[in-house]
Structure formats: C-alpha cells, structure tokens
Amino acid sequence: MEPMSGFRLALSRVVDVRPAEVRALLWSFAYFFCLLAAYYVLRPVRDEMGLAGGIKNLPWLFTATFVVMLAVMPLFGAVVARVPRQRFIPLVYHFFTANILIFWLLLTFKVAMLDTARVFFVWISVFNLFAVSVFWSFMADLYQSEQGKRLFGFIAAGGSAGALLGPLIAAGLAEPIGRANLLLIAALLLEMAVLCAMRLESAAVLPKSVIKGGSTSAQTMPSDSGVGGSGIAGLMMVLRSPYLAGIALWVALLSLAGTFLYFQQANIVAALSDDPNRRTAIFARIDLAVSLVTIIVQFTVTGKIIRRFGAGPATAFLPLVFAAGFLALALTPMLWVVIAFQATQRAANFAISNPARELLFTALDRAEKYKAKYVIDNVVFRGGDAASGWLFHVLRGLGMELGAIALATVPVALAWVALALALGRGHERRANNPPSSTTPEL
C-alpha cells in the first residue's frame, strides 16, 4: 500500500472524509492551526495587559473594542464587495502581522506602556474575532452543509491543536524571553496561516459527486471577484432575516455569559501576582488546560455528535453547560467553581457548539457568509461584550453578589437553549432548500 493511501486510511478512521476532500481538509486544518496558535501566543499577553490597564477600566476597553468593530464594518463590507477572495484573505492577515510588529517595537522600547497596554487589549480583541470570522467565512464558502457536518469538527480540532501549542509557547517562554518577544513568534505563525490559506485556494477543487450524485466533473469555488453590494449590506441582512437575527441573538447571549465569567477570572488572577510575566504565564496555563480537553473531544466525538443530532442540539449544548455552571456558581460561589466553570464552558464551546454554529452559515448565500457573518461575529459579539461588561459593573456596584448574578442568569441560559434548537430547525430547512447564488459552491 502506498504511504499516502495508508495515511488516508488512517485519516478516514478519525473523520468521514472523501478522497477528493483530503487535500482541502488538511490545508484547512493547518490554516486554523497556525491562526489560533498565533492568537493563543498573544492571548495571555492581552489578558495581562488588561490587568495592567486596571480592572475598573475593563468595561471601557470592551466599549472601545465595540466602537472599533462598528467603525470597521462599512470598510470591511466595501473591501469584501470589491476585492477577490484570493487577494482579500492574505491582505487581512498581512495587515495584522504589520500591527503585531508595531506593538513589538512599542513594548520593546517601553513607549507609553499604560496606553500601549490598553490599545493592545482593544486591538487583539478585534484581531481575534476578525481573523477567526474571516477563516470561518472562507470555510462556509468552500464547504456545503453536508460536508460541514462531517468535516467541521476535524477542522475545528486544527484550531484547538494550535490553541494547545500557543499557550505552551507563551507559558514556557514568557518569563525567559519576556512578553514582548512573544509577539515575534505570533507574527511568524500568522504568516504561516497565510501560506496555508493560499495553498487551500489551489486545493479547493472537488467533484460534484462528492456532495450529490451525477457527473464527476470537477468544480471550484470562484474567487476572482468580490461579492458585490454596499459596505453596510451585512447589517441590513441581519435586520431583515429572522434566521440571521436568531444567530445574532445566540452570539449576544454567548457574549453575556462569557463576559460575566471573564470578569471573575480577571479579579482572581489579579489577586495572585503583581508580576506581569508571571500573570502572563498563569493565563497561558489556563488556556493550555482548556485546549487539552477541547482537542480530545474534537478528534473523537464532535463530528459524530453533529452528524447524529444536527446543528440545533449541538449549539444547544453550550447553553446547557452555562445553565448548569451558573446554578453551581449560585450555590457555591467559590474560586475553584469559577475556574472549573470557565474551563468547562470554553471546552464545550470550542469542541462542540462553535463548529455547529459555523455550520449554520453554510446554508446562506455567499454575500451573507462574509458580510452578515462579520456583523454577527464581530459587531454583535463585541457589542454584547461592552453591554455585558457595563451590566456586570452596575450589578456589582449595586452590591449584588456573584451568587445572585449567577442565579439570575440561569433562566437566560435556558431560553438560549430553546433558541439554539429553533436555529437548528431553520438550518435544516435552508440546507434542504439552499438559497440561489450567482456563484457555485464547492
């Protein structure tokens, strides 16, 4: 047996992949691996800088992030409308690499450190959602719904593997080389992600018979033109479509729940140490623990769960975890409960609910996959962060304890479960009756 044939046989035991899909699948895996490795090298630096800027200023930083996302929305829409995908995606990541190098200079030469810390916190919060949203828009553009059910769990595992490597690098090197030099490693990994994206463009050719019977002639996703439309078309799409509005509400509820936990984590770590390099290493170890659990689940059960139960129940899994976690926090508002809750919900999100949520976008037309998805993943999410941050701040200012806040969040999480199930039913209807598009899909 040829080595490649043996490799494909081994791969097929992990993921339900067709022979013609293998190259595209592996480049997708590698692309997400490098992208999240870059981010998770930067994430502990971000979290430490959030503390350096002052915990009381976190709501302001969340608000600034939302304002930046809102300001970028028409520019992003205009670029996507006019620039071909094969040029647009490298352009986005090269821009972020240049930003990372500028921050490296500022940190290395200790230029306005407090202001740099605050700007970096906002920037990486934008970078995270923006870069990952572009990745998943690309995936939704390449793969149809049936493929997504089989392959998105494995592709997401590539990101989790990168999320495993990133904290290992940050935890191991933050103190020996200093947090500033971690940025150079992140920049290199981001450029490797660009290389993978470009190779994926050439690998993204599959026979029509992979998805539906009939001719075996090949088709490829056109990437030599923009999607057209105006710069704010994505916002109008979300406002006019109950399906897109439902996804936006799902994301807003995720932001609310996640923000409340993030503020607790920030207070806990701030009390542990005043050393910025040590705090960076602590955040990296938390990320490492989450990534270990996530990647095991994604490689073993994610694809099976999504294929067996569909997008709705899979997206409902995370709200169930939040409902149980907030109930536990209300009954036992202790440090170890917060840490266990944070690790469990992030693993549930990355391993199961996030790949399922990305599957919801495969049933959209191409313009919606880029423009509406940007609005949902970036503007709605960061707007939810800002609103949730201020809400938490107000509740604490009124003297409300963590246990009471957690208990009040439980019914919200249960309503979130019902929304997820409804979105799953909507996805199945759309997948069975796909929207017309002027550009054929992979």
C-alpha positions as a printed NumPy array, in Angstrom:
array([[  0.   ,   0.   ,   0.   ],
       [  1.307,   3.484,  -0.88 ],
       [  2.208,   5.715,   2.094],
       [ -0.396,   8.32 ,   1.102],
       [ -3.058,   5.637,   0.781],
       [ -2.166,   4.416,   4.267],
       [ -2.378,   7.959,   5.58 ],
       [ -5.796,   8.467,   4.009],
       [ -6.992,   5.205,   5.515],
       [ -5.835,   6.324,   8.958],
       [ -7.429,   9.744,   8.431],
       [-10.727,   8.179,   7.424],
       [-10.838,   6.437,  10.809],
       [-10.795,   9.827,  12.516],
       [-13.011,  11.85 ,  10.165],
       [-15.545,  10.894,   7.488],
       [-13.589,  12.402,   4.58 ],
       [-13.902,  11.561,   0.877],
       [-10.687,  11.029,  -1.152],
       [-11.228,  14.211,  -3.197],
       [-11.62 ,  16.25 ,   0.01 ],
       [ -8.375,  15.228,   1.715],
       [ -6.066,  17.994,   0.443],
       [ -8.574,  20.758,   1.154],
       [ -9.316,  19.296,   4.598],
       [ -5.651,  19.135,   5.608],
       [ -4.899,  22.673,   4.423],
       [ -7.998,  23.894,   6.279],
       [ -6.746,  22.109,   9.405],
       [ -3.254,  23.616,   9.04 ],
       [ -4.63 ,  27.107,   8.335],
       [ -6.719,  27.122,  11.524],
       [ -3.858,  25.537,  13.489],
       [ -1.444,  28.361,  12.623],
       [ -4.089,  31.066,  13.085],
       [ -5.106,  30.034,  16.596],
       [ -1.526,  29.232,  17.595],
       [ -0.686,  32.861,  16.759],
       [ -3.661,  34.157,  18.732],
       [ -3.015,  31.976,  21.774],
       [  0.572,  33.178,  21.955],
       [ -0.876,  36.705,  22.133],
       [ -3.892,  35.999,  24.351],
       [ -2.023,  35.705,  27.693],
       [ -0.248,  38.975,  26.838],
       [ -3.672,  40.54 ,  26.204],
       [ -5.117,  39.295,  29.483],
       [ -2.118,  40.544,  31.454],
       [ -2.328,  43.943,  29.759],
       [ -6.   ,  44.108,  30.641],
       [ -4.952,  43.881,  34.279],
       [ -2.135,  46.387,  33.728],
       [ -4.716,  48.846,  32.389],
       [ -6.772,  48.41 ,  35.562],
       [ -9.697,  46.042,  36.19 ],
       [-12.011,  49.012,  36.731],
       [-11.228,  50.106,  33.157],
       [-12.216,  46.768,  31.549],
       [-15.769,  47.957,  30.694],
       [-14.229,  50.946,  28.908],
       [-11.864,  48.66 ,  26.989],
       [-14.778,  46.432,  25.959],
       [-16.701,  49.515,  24.827],
       [-13.721,  50.78 ,  22.829],
       [-13.465,  47.376,  21.13 ],
       [-17.131,  47.542,  20.122],
       [-16.711,  51.076,  18.735],
       [-13.735,  49.941,  16.632],
       [-15.698,  46.946,  15.305],
       [-18.612,  49.213,  14.418],
       [-16.331,  51.692,  12.66 ],
       [-14.608,  48.957,  10.649],
       [-17.896,  47.365,   9.489],
       [-18.519,  49.582,   6.404],
       [-14.837,  49.402,   5.407],
       [-14.833,  45.606,   5.674],
       [-18.067,  45.4  ,   3.686],
       [-16.699,  47.629,   0.954],
       [-13.467,  45.618,   0.661],
       [-15.278,  42.265,   0.526],
       [-17.625,  43.663,  -2.102],
       [-14.782,  44.587,  -4.453],
       [-11.653,  42.567,  -3.661],
       [-11.413,  38.908,  -4.8  ],
       [-11.2  ,  36.335,  -2.011],
       [ -7.752,  35.117,  -3.086],
       [ -6.413,  38.662,  -2.517],
       [ -8.641,  39.727,   0.359],
       [ -7.729,  36.959,   2.828],
       [ -3.909,  37.383,   2.602],
       [ -4.399,  41.173,   2.767],
       [ -6.263,  40.897,   6.082],
       [ -3.612,  38.741,   7.735],
       [ -0.638,  40.725,   6.378],
       [ -2.241,  43.842,   7.87 ],
       [ -2.482,  42.189,  11.288],
       [  1.128,  40.962,  11.068],
       [  2.259,  44.544,  10.484],
       [  0.264,  45.606,  13.548],
       [  1.946,  42.935,  15.688],
       [  5.382,  44.179,  14.659],
       [  4.427,  47.754,  15.591],
       [  3.323,  46.597,  19.05 ],
       [  6.588,  44.652,  19.408],
       [  8.515,  47.891,  18.838],
       [  6.385,  49.801,  21.35 ],
       [  6.787,  47.139,  24.036],
       [ 10.486,  46.565,  23.368],
       [ 11.307,  50.276,  23.689],
       [  8.745,  50.781,  26.5  ],
       [  6.812,  53.53 ,  24.726],
       [  3.838,  54.851,  26.786],
       [  3.381,  51.454,  28.399],
       [ -0.015,  52.073,  30.021],
       [ -1.544,  53.461,  26.832],
       [  0.118,  50.719,  24.776],
       [ -1.373,  48.076,  27.087],
       [ -4.877,  49.48 ,  26.646],
       [ -4.575,  49.846,  22.877],
       [ -3.145,  46.327,  22.598],
       [ -6.052,  44.919,  24.618],
       [ -8.537,  46.52 ,  22.225],
       [ -6.534,  45.563,  19.138],
       [ -6.207,  41.874,  19.974],
       [ -9.895,  41.705,  20.875],
       [-10.581,  42.973,  17.35 ],
       [ -7.946,  40.713,  15.794],
       [ -9.291,  37.585,  17.464],
       [-12.857,  37.815,  16.221],
       [-11.976,  39.395,  12.888],
       [ -9.339,  36.837,  11.905],
       [-11.377,  33.825,  13.053],
       [-14.549,  35.183,  11.426],
       [-12.72 ,  35.51 ,   8.096],
       [-11.482,  31.933,   8.467],
       [-14.95 ,  30.504,   9.067],
       [-16.439,  32.633,   6.287],
       [-13.888,  31.001,   3.999],
       [-14.862,  27.553,   5.282],
       [-18.589,  28.242,   4.802],
       [-17.75 ,  29.47 ,   1.297],
       [-15.851,  26.29 ,   0.436],
       [-17.885,  23.55 ,   2.079],
       [-21.567,  22.769,   1.73 ],
       [-23.811,  21.867,   4.666],
       [-23.417,  18.094,   4.285],
       [-19.639,  18.449,   4.208],
       [-19.664,  20.757,   7.202],
       [-21.433,  18.157,   9.313],
       [-18.663,  15.669,   8.521],
       [-15.603,  17.904,   8.413],
       [-16.032,  20.998,  10.589],
       [-15.295,  19.121,  13.808],
       [-11.936,  17.966,  12.443],
       [-11.141,  21.428,  11.039],
       [-12.012,  22.985,  14.398],
       [ -9.625,  20.479,  16.005],
       [ -6.861,  22.082,  13.954],
       [ -7.615,  25.332,  15.744],
       [ -7.652,  23.549,  19.086],
       [ -4.266,  21.994,  18.332],
       [ -2.991,  25.498,  17.627],
       [ -4.652,  26.694,  20.824],
       [ -2.658,  23.967,  22.574],
       [  0.669,  24.985,  21.05 ],
       [  0.173,  28.726,  21.637],
       [ -0.155,  28.543,  25.438],
       [  2.745,  26.067,  25.598],
       [  4.927,  28.629,  23.83 ],
       [  3.664,  31.508,  25.967],
       [  3.88 ,  29.621,  29.271],
       [  7.355,  28.322,  28.507],
       [  8.865,  31.497,  27.06 ],
       [  7.031,  34.425,  28.708],
       [  9.498,  34.664,  31.575],
       [ 12.739,  33.595,  29.779],
       [ 12.372,  35.895,  26.745],
       [  9.807,  38.41 ,  28.005],
       [  6.271,  39.011,  26.809],
       [  7.298,  41.458,  24.05 ],
       [  9.261,  38.839,  22.137],
       [  6.277,  36.509,  22.14 ],
       [  4.822,  38.88 ,  19.547],
       [  7.521,  37.942,  17.014],
       [  6.574,  34.271,  17.335],
       [  2.914,  35.165,  16.816],
       [  3.761,  37.17 ,  13.696],
       [  5.61 ,  34.192,  12.187],
       [  2.695,  31.844,  12.903],
       [  0.241,  34.29 ,  11.33 ],
       [  2.282,  34.422,   8.137],
       [  2.282,  30.622,   8.082],
       [ -1.524,  30.798,   8.234],
       [ -1.469,  32.997,   5.12 ],
       [  0.607,  30.38 ,   3.307],
       [ -1.906,  27.676,   4.254],
       [ -4.82 ,  29.829,   3.068],
       [ -3.152,  30.342,  -0.314],
       [ -2.493,  26.624,  -0.69 ],
       [ -6.089,  25.915,   0.27 ],
       [ -7.24 ,  28.046,  -2.656],
       [ -5.421,  25.733,  -5.07 ],
       [ -6.562,  22.586,  -3.219],
       [-10.239,  23.546,  -3.128],
       [-11.383,  21.511,  -6.141],
       [-13.877,  18.711,  -5.533],
       [-16.091,  16.645,  -7.799],
       [-19.785,  17.435,  -7.724],
       [-20.45 ,  13.776,  -6.973],
       [-18.795,  14.246,  -3.567],
       [-21.939,  16.061,  -2.473],
       [-24.596,  14.785,  -4.793],
       [-24.763,  12.014,  -7.323],
       [-24.232,  12.561, -11.005],
       [-21.404,  13.901, -13.041],
       [-17.871,  13.537, -11.729],
       [-16.693,  16.703, -13.439],
       [-14.82 ,  18.988, -11.083],
       [-15.923,  22.37 ,  -9.859],
       [-14.052,  25.006,  -7.908],
       [-15.246,  27.948,  -5.881],
       [-14.737,  31.132,  -7.916],
       [-12.502,  33.54 ,  -6.006],
       [-11.634,  36.06 ,  -8.708],
       [-14.35 ,  38.589,  -7.83 ],
       [-15.859,  40.271,  -4.781],
       [-19.356,  39.543,  -3.559],
       [-20.716,  42.974,  -4.542],
       [-23.177,  45.128,  -2.619],
       [-22.674,  48.048,  -0.249],
       [-20.431,  48.389,   2.781],
       [-23.317,  48.168,   5.275],
       [-25.217,  45.402,   3.475],
       [-24.32 ,  42.891,   6.203],
       [-26.161,  44.904,   8.853],
       [-29.267,  45.136,   6.683],
       [-29.143,  41.361,   6.045],
       [-29.188,  40.668,   9.777],
       [-32.046,  43.107,  10.401],
       [-34.195,  41.656,   7.61 ],
       [-33.652,  37.921,   8.205],
       [-35.191,  36.168,  11.25 ],
       [-32.671,  33.344,  10.758],
       [-29.668,  35.694,  10.83 ],
       [-31.198,  37.689,  13.688],
       [-31.566,  34.437,  15.622],
       [-27.882,  33.621,  15.125],
       [-27.04 ,  37.177,  16.223],
       [-29.096,  36.713,  19.408],
       [-27.325,  33.377,  20.075],
       [-23.979,  35.178,  19.836],
       [-25.163,  38.058,  22.055],
       [-26.181,  35.585,  24.757],
       [-22.803,  33.85 ,  24.478],
       [-21.153,  37.23 ,  24.958],
       [-23.255,  37.982,  28.039],
       [-22.47 ,  34.671,  29.716],
       [-18.781,  34.681,  28.767],
       [-18.21 ,  38.276,  29.887],
       [-19.564,  37.625,  33.373],
       [-17.11 ,  34.744,  33.773],
       [-14.214,  36.737,  32.29 ],
       [-14.597,  39.489,  34.888],
       [-14.432,  36.91 ,  37.656],
       [-11.26 ,  35.401,  36.186],
       [ -9.642,  38.838,  35.904],
       [-10.221,  39.579,  39.588],
       [ -8.903,  36.167,  40.641],
       [ -5.624,  36.37 ,  38.724],
       [ -5.041,  39.981,  39.758],
       [ -5.05 ,  38.805,  43.362],
       [ -2.481,  36.08 ,  42.677],
       [  0.506,  38.135,  41.497],
       [  1.727,  41.615,  40.601],
       [  4.403,  40.37 ,  38.164],
       [  3.274,  40.847,  34.504],
       [  5.369,  37.962,  33.141],
       [  4.079,  35.603,  35.849],
       [  0.483,  36.639,  35.225],
       [  1.002,  36.059,  31.507],
       [  2.226,  32.547,  32.283],
       [ -0.805,  31.907,  34.552],
       [ -3.233,  32.877,  31.807],
       [ -1.314,  30.677,  29.376],
       [ -1.643,  27.653,  31.661],
       [ -5.407,  28.175,  31.945],
       [ -5.615,  28.261,  28.128],
       [ -3.463,  25.128,  27.945],
       [ -5.792,  23.151,  30.204],
       [ -8.844,  24.155,  28.158],
       [ -7.127,  23.281,  24.884],
       [ -6.184,  19.788,  26.079],
       [ -9.813,  18.922,  26.872],
       [-11.106,  20.55 ,  23.695],
       [ -8.827,  18.795,  21.239],
       [ -9.581,  15.369,  22.708],
       [-13.333,  15.947,  22.302],
       [-12.999,  17.358,  18.778],
       [-10.912,  14.471,  17.482],
       [-13.199,  11.85 ,  18.986],
       [-16.839,  12.913,  19.219],
       [-17.588,  16.344,  17.678],
       [-18.229,  15.121,  14.131],
       [-20.31 ,  12.212,  15.406],
       [-22.463,  14.489,  17.576],
       [-23.154,  16.982,  14.794],
       [-23.932,  14.26 ,  12.237],
       [-26.123,  12.347,  14.678],
       [-28.091,  15.196,  16.264],
       [-27.669,  18.12 ,  13.833],
       [-26.692,  21.752,  14.361],
       [-29.528,  22.621,  16.766],
       [-28.82 ,  20.198,  19.629],
       [-25.066,  20.711,  19.177],
       [-25.388,  24.507,  19.507],
       [-27.731,  23.953,  22.493],
       [-25.019,  22.043,  24.382],
       [-23.114,  25.183,  25.398],
       [-26.174,  26.986,  26.855],
       [-26.906,  23.85 ,  28.893],
       [-23.361,  23.963,  30.263],
       [-23.808,  27.637,  31.156],
       [-27.15 ,  26.95 ,  32.875],
       [-25.619,  24.178,  34.977],
       [-22.47 ,  26.198,  35.652],
       [-24.277,  29.339,  36.771],
       [-26.513,  27.246,  39.013],
       [-23.411,  25.653,  40.581],
       [-21.854,  29.094,  40.98 ],
       [-25.023,  30.398,  42.658],
       [-24.986,  27.537,  45.145],
       [-21.181,  27.536,  45.694],
       [-19.637,  30.919,  44.752],
       [-16.033,  29.823,  45.29 ],
       [-12.761,  30.212,  43.374],
       [-12.425,  26.589,  42.266],
       [-16.001,  26.603,  40.918],
       [-15.305,  29.655,  38.764],
       [-12.148,  28.079,  37.339],
       [-13.843,  24.731,  36.652],
       [-16.821,  26.505,  35.086],
       [-14.576,  28.605,  32.824],
       [-12.65 ,  25.564,  31.629],
       [-15.806,  23.505,  31.003],
       [-17.719,  26.156,  29.088],
       [-14.772,  27.053,  26.885],
       [-14.131,  23.407,  26.064],
       [-17.843,  22.89 ,  25.284],
       [-17.84 ,  25.98 ,  23.089],
       [-14.705,  25.227,  21.087],
       [-15.241,  21.48 ,  20.846],
       [-18.94 ,  21.203,  20.015],
       [-21.099,  24.321,  19.89 ],
       [-18.79 ,  26.567,  17.863],
       [-18.284,  24.094,  14.96 ],
       [-22.073,  23.555,  14.987],
       [-22.723,  27.304,  14.951],
       [-20.387,  27.723,  11.986],
       [-22.413,  25.026,  10.233],
       [-25.439,  27.351,  10.403],
       [-23.688,  29.705,   7.957],
       [-23.25 ,  27.059,   5.241],
       [-26.957,  27.42 ,   4.424],
       [-26.543,  31.111,   3.496],
       [-25.68 ,  32.733,   0.187],
       [-22.128,  33.921,  -0.426],
       [-22.656,  37.589,   0.444],
       [-24.282,  36.611,   3.758],
       [-21.376,  34.282,   4.574],
       [-18.967,  37.22 ,   4.556],
       [-20.915,  40.404,   5.256],
       [-23.659,  39.24 ,   7.629],
       [-21.216,  36.916,   9.374],
       [-18.844,  39.826,  10.03 ],
       [-21.654,  41.79 ,  11.667],
       [-22.696,  38.836,  13.829],
       [-19.233,  37.574,  14.792],
       [-17.663,  40.967,  15.375],
       [-20.094,  43.85 ,  15.859],
       [-22.77 ,  41.871,  17.719],
       [-20.268,  39.897,  19.806],
       [-18.195,  42.906,  20.856],
       [-21.329,  44.98 ,  21.35 ],
       [-22.539,  42.233,  23.65 ],
       [-19.187,  42.318,  25.453],
       [-19.48 ,  46.067,  26.029],
       [-23.101,  45.953,  27.205],
       [-22.467,  42.894,  29.389],
       [-19.358,  44.454,  30.91 ],
       [-21.262,  47.558,  31.951],
       [-24.181,  45.453,  33.201],
       [-21.842,  43.406,  35.393],
       [-20.19 ,  46.614,  36.622],
       [-23.567,  48.134,  37.535],
       [-24.806,  44.987,  39.276],
       [-21.647,  44.753,  41.362],
       [-21.857,  48.459,  42.103],
       [-25.366,  47.922,  43.443],
       [-23.953,  45.348,  45.839],
       [-25.181,  42.246,  44.038],
       [-23.062,  39.219,  44.906],
       [-21.7  ,  36.736,  42.372],
       [-24.112,  34.014,  43.511],
       [-27.158,  36.233,  42.939],
       [-25.932,  37.304,  39.49 ],
       [-25.274,  33.67 ,  38.58 ],
       [-28.75 ,  32.57 ,  39.692],
       [-30.414,  35.325,  37.655],
       [-28.503,  34.139,  34.564],
       [-29.818,  30.553,  34.706],
       [-33.235,  31.263,  33.079],
       [-31.49 ,  33.312,  30.392],
       [-29.321,  30.296,  29.57 ],
       [-32.396,  28.051,  29.383],
       [-34.065,  30.436,  26.91 ],
       [-30.795,  30.295,  24.959],
       [-31.22 ,  26.506,  24.684],
       [-34.659,  26.955,  23.083],
       [-33.214,  29.465,  20.607],
       [-30.441,  27.034,  19.599],
       [-32.946,  24.273,  18.864],
       [-35.031,  26.651,  16.732],
       [-31.949,  27.684,  14.762],
       [-31.155,  24.031,  14.114],
       [-34.613,  23.51 ,  12.591],
       [-34.125,  26.622,  10.455],
       [-30.766,  25.359,   9.228],
       [-32.211,  22.022,   8.139],
       [-34.947,  23.775,   6.16 ],
       [-32.415,  26.046,   4.45 ],
       [-29.968,  23.205,   3.773],
       [-32.725,  21.235,   2.04 ],
       [-33.733,  24.337,   0.049],
       [-30.44 ,  26.248,  -0.462],
       [-30.601,  29.941,  -1.431],
       [-29.91 ,  30.81 ,  -5.032],
       [-26.487,  32.293,  -5.665],
       [-24.633,  33.624,  -8.641],
       [-21.503,  31.784,  -7.518],
       [-21.48 ,  27.99 ,  -7.22 ],
       [-20.198,  26.42 ,  -4.021],
       [-17.509,  23.778,  -3.545]])
